[in-house]
Amino acid sequence: MNEAQKLSRLADLAREGIPADVDAAHDAAERARFVEAVSRGAAQRRGGALGWVASRVDTWLRFLGLSPAHAGRARWGLALAGAAALAVALVALWPARRLDYAVEGAPGAAGGYVAAAALEARLRFTDGTTVALAPGSALRVAEVDAAGARMLLEDGRASLRVTPRPKARWSVEAGPFAVLVTGTAFDVSWTRGDGTLRVDLREGSVTVRGPLAPEGLPLRAGQRLVARMREGDVQISSLDAQSSAAGPAERAPSSAGAAPPGGERNTGPGDVDGDAGAARPEGSRAEGAPAGPPPGGLTAPPDGAAAAPSWAKRVAAGDFRSVLAEAEQRGLDGVLERGSLDDLVALADAARYARRGDLAQRALTATRKRFPGTSHGKAAAFLLGRMVDDGGSPGAAVAWYDAYLAESPGGPFAAEALGRKMVAVERTAGRTAARPVAELYLKRHPRGAHAPVARDLLEP
């Protein structure tokens, strides 16, 4: 409802409160007196707004023919109702006040730009929201209004505690990503050098949008999101990734780590295509993995000794190098030939993130060979295709994309596999050969990330 509509509605309410037998001439005269009284501040001189409304009601009651003795209760009842209506109208019409903020710990802050030097800087907004900026971080407050603020995290880490309010609207943009917030507590870090975003959500909920999640990925309290632009991967895991008591895995199947464009979201083990049963706790024995000691001759820790975090948990926490070091200590051949599915998946992820492409391909190939019917085994076909595609062999990639689409036509990477296949076919065989793939893509994923390319291919 715009301002003109609000004023019109207020006039309607006033007309409804005036007795029907008041003639038009008197109505016009009273409106003129109303405007004159307001302009002179008559309400204050007559004992405030309530007294002024009561005086107007006296006029209405005289026209109704009510005596003062009978009209007392009616007069003040109508006066109270009129004052309440006036208050509601003023609240509805009065513009909400823009938030303000103060900066602590960064005396040179100007123009919305805040850089934390050796110590933490803190922003305090007038609604109680606080933003703590870690040393060495830089943030710009781009916009502030009554609902909240839009902030740009240029580099580093910020901890936010946003005060929940009706219609609150806050956002933190970091590189190509945006974290959309209403009221919650979370940490967000952005490493500009390698294009890595991390969001640790402690309370409430947020939505993260960006090139790897154009439709937005919702997070719940206790979850961590890590997005890596270079690898095209997004992972969602538990904040308590180092705890041996962690519940069922929250993250996507990590060897299929990317959140595909077009809104398809990765799911946990067992949720992909419904072919792998219930999700398992991280670190549990994988699908089809034999019971017994770990590969490479290592034995389980003695009673009372704390078990090291599983490889999957370490990968989720970003500790890729310790996974690779332990795999080499055990013997890579032994891990690839006898390791559990969980270990193979984690090893493939660690190798990809550490840019060990040769080892990643070996781990993905072993996953497909040893666990062909599992969700991770199917997803490995897509990841192998993407690796050779990005390596400059689109023709070889098409075969892997076809393998994935045949094994998992409704899987979490179906849209990206089909879109990448379309582009690869155009590069290797031309536009005419790619048009049937483009038609199929638009039929299945009309709003997918590759839809503009598909429509361009279909133009005459």
Buried (B, 14 or more C-beta within 10 A) or exposed (E): EEEEEEEEEBEEEBEEBBEEEBEEEEEEEBEEEBEEBEEEEBBEEBEEBBBBBBBBBBBBBEEEEBEEEEBEEBBBEBBBEBBEBBEEBEEEEEEEEEBEBEBBBBEEBEEBBBBBEEEBBBBBBEBEBBBBBBBEBBBBBEEBEBBBBBBBBBBBBBBBBBBBBEEBBBBBBBBEBBBBBBBBBBBBBBBEEEBBBBBBBBEBBBBBBBBBBBBBBBBEBBBBBBBBBEBBBBBBBBBEBBEBEBEBBBBBBBBBBBBBBBBBBBBBBBBBBEBBEEBBBBBBBBBBBEEEEBBBEEEEEEEEEEEBBBBBBBBBBBBBEBBBEBBEEBBBEBBBEBBBBBBBBBBBBBBBBBEBBEBBBBBBBBBBEBBEEBBBBBBBBBBBBBBBBBEEBBEBBBBBBBBBBEBBEEBBBBBBBBBBBBBBBBBBEEEEEBBEBBBBBBEBBEEBBBBEBBEEBBEE
